[in-house]
Amino acid sequence: MPVLVMKFGGTSVATLDRIRRAAKRVGVEVAKGYDVIVIVSAMSGKTNELVNLVEETSPLFDAREYDAVVSSGENVTAGLMALTLQEMDVPARSWQGWQVPLRTSSAHSAARIEDIPPDNINAKFAEGMRVAVVAGFQGISPEGRITTLGRGGSDTTAVAFAAAFGAERCDIYTDVDGIYTTDPRIADKARKLDRIAFEEMLELASLGAKVLQTRSVELAMRYNVKLRVLSSFEEQSDAAGTLVCSEEEIMESNVVNGIAYSRDEAKMTLVSVADRPGIAAAIFGPLSDAGVNVDMIVQNISEEGRTDMTFSCPTNQVARAEKALQDAKAAGQINYHDLIADTDVAKVSAVGIGMRSQSGVASKMFRTLSDEGINIKVIATSEIKISVLIDRKYMELAVQSLHDAFELEGAA
């Protein structure tokens, strides 16, 4: 039988009533003739509760035991979902990561999926099981220890299963009914998109849109897994939600399809560093080693052999970045006059695959921000996105004005 993967997020399984509602959706797909793999998150709030227990018990915790504790939330949901389906006379069985087995790297709390052999689950499908309820977010390391994939890892689990089993589609059920042109809480003219290309969704996810985890979109694009984002709280139809698919499956692309934002950004500037070959590696090597996620990078014009280097990073990584650069300076790797951190900025981005064939997007974006009196601090571009750093107090105004300027209220 064809395989369908259905993933339910924490809000969709927050209570027994919601689990029953989700199980009914699964039953509908089983009745259509699918063998279904259901990926579940922990019940809403449970993971935070478990993380707090670990941190209260051991501030400098062993990452292996952290994974053992935190992964248990998904195990509970998987068992409850399987029991609910059995009560509906749907043959179902729960699976923990190690039982599949979902094999991962040994990087506890940030493991990468390496292999999902389908043999065990397929054997049970052949015996009459119709639904495999798999605990998301977790796997097993080469050492035989439970691992977790990082926050949002259940999305990645779902896409990986869809790829491994050749699923017809991967449906992601969440508390929103699809992917919007921007955050509806900021722009009331935001519209739900019927389809969006993998590349656009990847940019939006990496730039602050929280509907899908970035790694899950990367996997879907690599293996061409059709993703559908739907609400678990609305009546379902075949046309519901937003389909994330290859660019070739979209008839005609808008020039800009979405405006993304990230509120918690910082702009860091190294003042007066030597302008010499290898200086960028000397700066960004230590930052990488310290786990700092650097995004936008700008180097100023050199004067008398010295230059300024500016980059952005998440605000919660500023202290780590400062220490890495100070240590590099103390070790003689780099020399700079000052290190300035501006933690009161936000990143706003316009994304659209239509930019490849249309000119004037940057001009319109910069003119729109200028008309609103918004000063741009840093600019970064790629083939399908333009990002700017601005003062945080102007973030919502920027999102709203750009959404209007690119006429996204008419997107579909």
C-alpha positions as CSV (number, residue, x, y, z in Angstrom):
1,M,0.0,0.0,0.0
2,P,1.2,3.6,-0.5
3,V,2.8,5.2,2.6
4,L,1.8,8.6,4.0
5,V,3.7,10.4,6.8
6,M,1.8,12.6,9.2
7,K,3.5,14.7,11.8
8,F,1.7,16.2,14.8
9,G,3.3,19.0,16.7
10,G,3.0,19.6,20.5
11,T,0.0,21.8,20.4
12,S,-1.8,19.2,18.2
13,V,-1.3,16.5,20.9
14,A,-1.4,18.8,24.0
15,T,-4.4,16.9,25.6
16,L,-6.1,13.6,25.2
17,D,-9.0,15.3,23.3
18,R,-6.5,16.7,20.8
19,I,-4.8,13.3,20.5
20,R,-8.2,11.8,19.7
21,R,-8.8,14.5,17.1
22,A,-5.5,13.8,15.5
23,A,-6.1,10.1,15.6
24,K,-9.4,10.6,13.7
25,R,-7.4,12.3,10.9
26,V,-5.1,9.3,10.8
27,G,-8.1,7.0,10.6
28,V,-9.4,8.9,7.5
29,E,-6.1,8.4,5.7
30,V,-6.0,4.7,6.6
31,A,-9.6,4.4,5.2
32,K,-8.3,5.8,1.9
33,G,-5.8,2.9,1.7
34,Y,-2.6,4.3,3.1
35,D,-0.2,2.7,5.5
36,V,0.6,5.6,7.8
37,I,3.7,6.6,9.7
38,V,2.7,9.1,12.4
39,I,5.5,11.2,13.9
40,V,4.6,12.8,17.2
41,S,6.1,15.6,19.3
42,A,5.9,15.7,23.1
43,M,2.6,17.2,24.5
44,S,2.8,21.0,24.5
45,G,5.0,22.3,27.3
46,K,6.3,18.9,28.3
47,T,9.8,19.3,26.7
48,N,10.4,22.6,28.5
49,E,9.3,21.0,31.8
50,L,11.8,18.1,31.3
51,V,14.6,20.5,30.3
52,N,14.0,22.5,33.5
53,L,14.1,19.4,35.6
54,V,17.5,18.4,34.1
55,E,18.9,21.9,34.6
56,E,17.6,22.0,38.2
57,T,19.1,18.6,38.9
58,S,22.5,19.2,37.2
59,P,23.5,22.7,35.9
60,L,26.5,21.1,34.2
61,F,24.6,18.1,32.9
62,D,25.8,15.0,31.1
63,A,24.4,15.4,27.6
64,R,23.7,11.7,27.3
65,E,21.4,11.8,30.3
66,Y,19.8,15.0,29.1
67,D,18.8,13.2,26.0
68,A,17.5,10.2,28.0
69,V,15.2,12.5,30.0
70,V,14.1,15.0,27.4
71,S,13.3,12.3,24.7
72,S,10.8,10.7,27.1
73,G,8.1,13.3,26.3
74,E,7.7,11.9,22.8
75,N,7.5,8.3,24.1
76,V,4.5,9.2,26.1
77,T,2.7,10.8,23.2
78,A,3.5,7.9,20.9
79,G,2.0,5.4,23.3
80,L,-1.1,7.4,23.9
81,M,-1.7,7.9,20.2
82,A,-1.3,4.2,19.5
83,L,-3.7,3.3,22.3
84,T,-6.2,5.9,20.9
85,L,-6.0,4.4,17.4
86,Q,-6.4,0.9,18.8
87,E,-9.6,2.1,20.6
88,M,-10.8,3.1,17.1
89,D,-10.1,-0.4,15.8
90,V,-7.1,0.8,13.7
91,P,-4.2,-1.6,14.0
92,A,-1.4,0.6,15.4
93,R,1.8,0.2,17.3
94,S,4.2,2.8,18.9
95,W,7.9,2.9,18.1
96,Q,10.7,4.6,19.9
97,G,13.7,5.8,17.9
98,W,15.9,2.8,18.9
99,Q,13.3,0.3,17.9
100,V,13.0,1.5,14.3
101,P,16.1,2.0,14.5
102,L,16.7,5.7,13.6
103,R,20.4,5.8,13.5
104,T,22.1,9.1,14.3
105,S,25.5,10.6,14.9
106,S,26.8,10.8,18.5
107,A,26.3,14.6,18.9
108,H,23.9,14.5,21.9
109,S,21.1,17.1,21.8
110,A,22.1,18.0,18.2
111,A,22.4,14.6,16.5
112,R,22.2,14.2,12.7
113,I,20.2,11.4,11.1
114,E,22.4,8.9,9.3
115,D,20.1,6.0,8.4
116,I,16.5,4.8,8.8
117,P,16.3,1.1,7.6
118,P,12.7,0.5,6.8
119,D,12.8,-3.3,7.3
120,N,11.3,-3.5,10.8
121,I,8.3,-1.2,10.2
122,N,7.7,-2.7,6.7
123,A,7.6,-6.2,8.2
124,K,4.9,-5.1,10.6
125,F,2.9,-3.4,7.8
126,A,3.1,-6.8,6.0
127,E,1.7,-8.5,9.1
128,G,-1.4,-6.1,9.2
129,M,-0.2,-3.1,11.2
130,R,-1.7,0.0,9.5
131,V,-0.2,2.8,11.6
132,A,3.3,3.1,13.0
133,V,3.4,5.8,15.6
134,V,7.0,6.9,15.9
135,A,8.4,9.2,18.7
136,G,9.9,12.2,16.9
137,F,13.0,14.1,17.8
138,Q,15.0,11.0,18.9
139,G,17.3,8.3,17.6
140,I,20.1,6.0,18.7
141,S,23.9,6.7,18.5
142,P,26.5,4.2,17.3
143,E,27.3,3.7,21.0
144,G,23.7,2.5,21.6
145,R,22.7,5.7,23.5
146,I,19.4,7.6,23.0
147,T,20.1,10.9,21.1
148,T,17.9,13.9,20.3
149,L,17.9,16.0,17.2
150,G,17.6,19.5,18.6
151,R,14.5,21.6,19.1
152,G,12.0,21.2,16.2
153,G,13.6,17.8,15.4
154,S,10.3,16.1,14.9
155,D,9.9,17.9,11.6
156,T,13.2,16.5,10.5
157,T,12.2,13.1,11.7
158,A,9.0,13.2,9.6
159,V,10.8,14.3,6.4
160,A,13.5,11.7,6.9
161,F,10.9,8.9,7.3
162,A,9.1,10.2,4.2
163,A,12.4,9.9,2.2
164,A,13.3,6.5,3.7
165,F,9.9,4.9,2.9
166,G,9.3,6.7,-0.4
167,A,6.1,8.3,1.0
168,E,3.6,9.9,-1.3
169,R,3.6,13.0,0.9
170,C,4.6,14.3,4.3
171,D,1.8,16.2,6.1
172,I,2.9,18.5,9.0
173,Y,0.1,19.3,11.3
174,T,0.6,22.4,13.5
175,D,-1.4,25.3,15.0
176,V,-1.4,27.4,11.8
177,D,-3.2,26.5,8.6
178,G,-0.3,27.0,6.3
179,I,2.6,29.2,5.3
180,Y,1.8,32.9,5.1
181,T,3.4,35.8,3.2
182,T,4.5,37.1,6.6
183,D,3.5,36.8,10.2
184,P,-0.3,37.6,10.4
185,R,0.2,38.9,14.0
186,I,2.3,41.8,12.5
187,A,0.6,42.3,9.1
188,D,-3.2,41.8,9.0
189,K,-3.0,41.7,5.2
190,A,-0.9,38.5,5.3
191,R,-2.2,35.8,3.0
192,K,-1.8,32.0,3.1
193,L,0.2,30.6,0.2
194,D,-1.2,27.6,-1.7
195,R,2.3,26.5,-2.8
196,I,5.9,27.6,-2.1
197,A,9.2,26.3,-3.5
198,F,11.6,24.4,-1.4
199,E,14.3,27.1,-1.8
200,E,11.9,29.9,-0.7
201,M,10.8,27.9,2.3
202,L,14.4,27.2,3.3
203,E,15.3,30.9,3.2
204,L,12.2,31.8,5.1
205,A,12.9,29.2,7.8
206,S,16.5,30.2,8.2
207,L,15.5,33.9,8.3
208,G,13.1,33.6,11.2
209,A,9.9,32.0,10.0
210,K,9.1,29.3,12.6
211,V,6.6,27.1,10.8
212,L,9.1,24.5,9.7
213,Q,12.6,23.6,11.1
214,T,15.3,24.5,8.6
215,R,16.9,21.1,8.6
216,S,13.5,19.5,7.7
217,V,13.2,21.7,4.6
218,E,16.8,20.9,3.6
219,L,16.0,17.2,3.7
220,A,12.8,17.7,1.8
221,M,14.6,19.6,-0.9
222,R,17.4,17.0,-1.2
223,Y,15.1,14.0,-1.5
224,N,12.2,15.9,-3.2
225,V,9.7,15.1,-0.5
226,K,6.4,16.9,-0.9
227,L,5.6,18.7,2.3
228,R,2.1,19.9,3.2
229,V,1.6,22.3,6.2
230,L,-1.9,22.1,7.7
231,S,-3.8,23.1,10.8
232,S,-4.8,20.3,13.1
233,F,-7.7,22.5,14.4
234,E,-9.5,23.1,11.1
235,E,-11.6,20.9,8.9
236,Q,-9.4,19.1,6.5
237,S,-9.7,19.1,2.7
238,D,-7.4,17.9,-0.1
239,A,-6.7,21.5,-1.0
240,A,-6.0,22.6,2.6
241,G,-2.7,24.0,3.9
242,T,0.4,25.0,1.9
243,L,2.3,22.6,-0.3
244,V,6.1,22.9,-0.2
245,C,7.4,21.5,-3.5
246,S,9.9,21.8,-6.2
247,E,10.0,25.0,-8.3
248,E,9.0,23.1,-11.4
249,E,5.6,22.3,-9.8
250,I,4.7,26.0,-9.4
251,M,3.1,27.4,-12.5
252,E,4.2,31.0,-12.1
253,S,6.2,32.5,-9.2
254,N,5.7,35.8,-7.6
255,V,8.7,38.1,-7.6
256,V,8.6,38.2,-3.8
257,N,6.6,35.5,-1.9
258,G,7.3,36.4,1.7
259,I,8.7,38.9,4.2
260,A,10.5,37.2,7.1
261,Y,11.9,38.8,10.2
262,S,14.2,37.9,13.1
263,R,13.8,40.0,16.2
264,D,16.7,38.7,18.3
265,E,19.7,39.8,16.2
266,A,22.9,41.6,17.1
267,K,25.4,43.6,15.0
268,M,29.0,43.2,16.0
269,T,31.8,45.3,14.6
270,L,35.6,44.8,15.0
271,V,37.1,48.3,14.7
272,S,40.4,48.6,12.9
273,V,41.7,45.1,12.1
274,A,44.6,44.5,9.8
275,D,43.6,44.3,6.1
276,R,45.7,41.4,5.1
277,P,45.2,37.9,3.5
278,G,43.8,35.5,6.0
279,I,42.2,38.0,8.3
280,A,38.7,36.8,7.6
281,A,39.7,33.2,8.5
282,A,41.4,34.5,11.6
283,I,38.2,36.2,12.8
284,F,35.5,33.7,11.7
285,G,37.5,30.5,12.5
286,P,37.4,31.1,16.3
287,L,33.7,32.2,16.0
288,S,32.9,28.9,14.2
289,D,34.8,26.9,16.8
290,A,32.8,28.6,19.5
291,G,29.5,27.7,17.9
292,V,28.6,31.2,16.9
293,N,26.1,31.3,14.1
294,V,27.3,34.2,11.9
295,D,25.0,35.5,9.2
296,M,25.5,38.9,7.5
297,I,29.2,40.0,6.9
298,V,30.4,43.4,5.7
299,Q,34.0,44.6,5.4
300,N,34.5,48.3,5.1
301,I,37.0,50.0,2.7
302,S,40.6,49.7,3.9
303,E,42.5,52.8,5.0
304,E,46.2,52.7,5.7
305,G,46.1,48.9,5.9
306,R,43.3,48.8,8.5
307,T,39.6,48.0,8.1
308,D,36.4,47.4,10.1
309,M,34.6,44.0,9.9
310,T,30.9,43.8,10.8
311,F,28.8,40.7,11.2
312,S,25.4,39.7,12.7
313,C,24.6,36.8,15.0
314,P,21.8,35.9,17.4
315,T,21.7,38.0,20.6
316,N,22.1,35.0,22.8
317,Q,25.5,34.3,21.2
318,V,27.0,37.7,21.7
319,A,28.8,36.8,24.9
320,R,30.2,33.7,23.3
321,A,31.4,35.7,20.3
322,E,33.0,38.3,22.5
323,K,34.9,35.7,24.4
324,A,36.1,33.9,21.2
325,L,37.4,37.1,19.7
326,Q,39.0,38.3,22.9
327,D,40.8,34.9,23.3
328,A,41.9,35.1,19.6
329,K,43.3,38.6,20.3
330,A,45.1,37.4,23.4
331,A,46.6,34.6,21.5
332,G,47.9,37.0,18.8
333,Q,45.7,35.6,16.1
334,I,44.0,39.0,15.4
335,N,44.5,42.5,16.5
336,Y,41.7,45.1,16.7
337,H,41.1,48.4,18.3
338,D,37.6,47.8,19.7
339,L,34.7,45.4,19.6
340,I,31.3,47.0,19.5
341,A,28.1,45.0,20.0
342,D,24.7,46.5,19.0
343,T,22.0,44.2,20.5
344,D,19.1,46.4,19.5
345,V,18.7,45.5,15.9
346,A,16.4,43.2,13.8
347,K,16.7,41.5,10.5
348,V,14.0,41.9,7.8
349,S,14.2,39.9,4.6
350,A,12.3,39.7,1.3
351,V,12.3,36.2,-0.3
352,G,11.2,35.0,-3.7
353,I,12.4,32.8,-6.5
354,G,11.0,35.3,-9.0
355,M,14.0,37.6,-8.1
356,R,16.1,35.5,-10.4
357,S,14.3,36.9,-13.5
358,Q,13.1,40.3,-12.3
359,S,15.1,43.4,-11.6
360,G,14.3,46.3,-9.3
361,V,13.5,44.3,-6.1
362,A,16.4,45.8,-4.1
363,S,15.5,49.3,-5.4
364,K,11.9,49.0,-4.3
365,M,12.8,47.5,-0.9
366,F,15.4,50.2,-0.1
367,R,13.1,53.0,-1.4
368,T,10.2,51.7,0.7
369,L,12.3,51.7,3.9
370,S,13.6,55.1,3.1
371,D,10.1,56.5,2.7
372,E,9.3,55.2,6.2
373,G,12.5,56.9,7.6
374,I,14.1,53.5,8.4
375,N,17.9,53.5,8.2
376,I,19.6,50.4,6.9
377,K,22.7,49.3,8.9
378,V,23.7,46.1,7.0
379,I,22.6,44.6,3.7
380,A,23.1,41.0,2.5
381,T,21.8,39.4,-0.7
382,S,21.5,36.0,-2.4
383,E,19.9,34.9,-5.6
384,I,16.4,34.8,-4.0
385,K,16.6,37.0,-0.9
386,I,17.5,40.5,0.3
387,S,18.1,41.0,4.0
388,V,18.7,44.2,6.0
389,L,19.6,44.9,9.6
390,I,17.6,47.8,11.0
391,D,16.8,49.3,14.5
392,R,14.5,46.8,16.2
393,K,11.9,49.5,17.0
394,Y,11.2,49.8,13.3
395,M,10.8,46.1,12.6
396,E,7.0,45.8,12.5
397,L,6.8,49.0,10.4
398,A,9.3,47.6,8.0
399,V,7.5,44.2,7.7
400,Q,4.1,45.9,7.1
401,S,5.4,48.5,4.6
402,L,7.4,45.9,2.6
403,H,4.4,43.5,2.5
404,D,2.3,46.4,1.1
405,A,5.0,47.5,-1.4
406,F,5.3,44.0,-2.9
407,E,1.5,43.7,-3.0
408,L,1.6,40.4,-1.1
409,E,-2.0,40.6,0.1
410,G,-2.8,39.3,-3.4
411,A,-0.5,36.3,-3.2
412,A,-1.9,32.8,-3.3
